[in-house]
Amino acid sequence: MIAPNISQDGKRILFTTLPRDHDAWGVPEYKLMVMNRDGSGLRDLIVNSPHPGSGWGMWSPDGRQIVYLTFKPQRPIQFELY
């Protein structure tokens, strides 16, 4: 688990997984995940992304959105909104 971030209401944890593989361009395949504070409800937020190197998320001030980094082949790091 990298960069855990607790939601404003304290009920959910947003985090990035350690990469296990790299895509065809050599970009680490990080995953942006969220789970309940008790460990239940684990899910991958960016499923079937054309950009597998997504992570380092942060909750918006109202807790309704997440901003995260995405790594696209041969392009600079970009911010995305979930």
C-alpha positions, 0 to 999 in steps of 0.5 A: 500500500502506497500513499493511503488517504482517509476520506473526510468522514473517516469511513474510506481509505484510498490508496495505490498498490505496489506495481507487480507488472509493467505495460508494453511501454515499461510504465509500472501498473499501479492501481488506485484502490478504495476500501472501507476503514474496516478493510471490507469493500475493496475495489479498483477504481480505474478498471480497464483503463487504457492508462494502467499507471494510475495512482496517488489519489486524494479526496476532494474537500467534500469527499465526492470526487478523487483526483489522481495521477495517471502515467501515459506512454510517451507523455508527461504525468497528468492529473485526472478526476474520478 
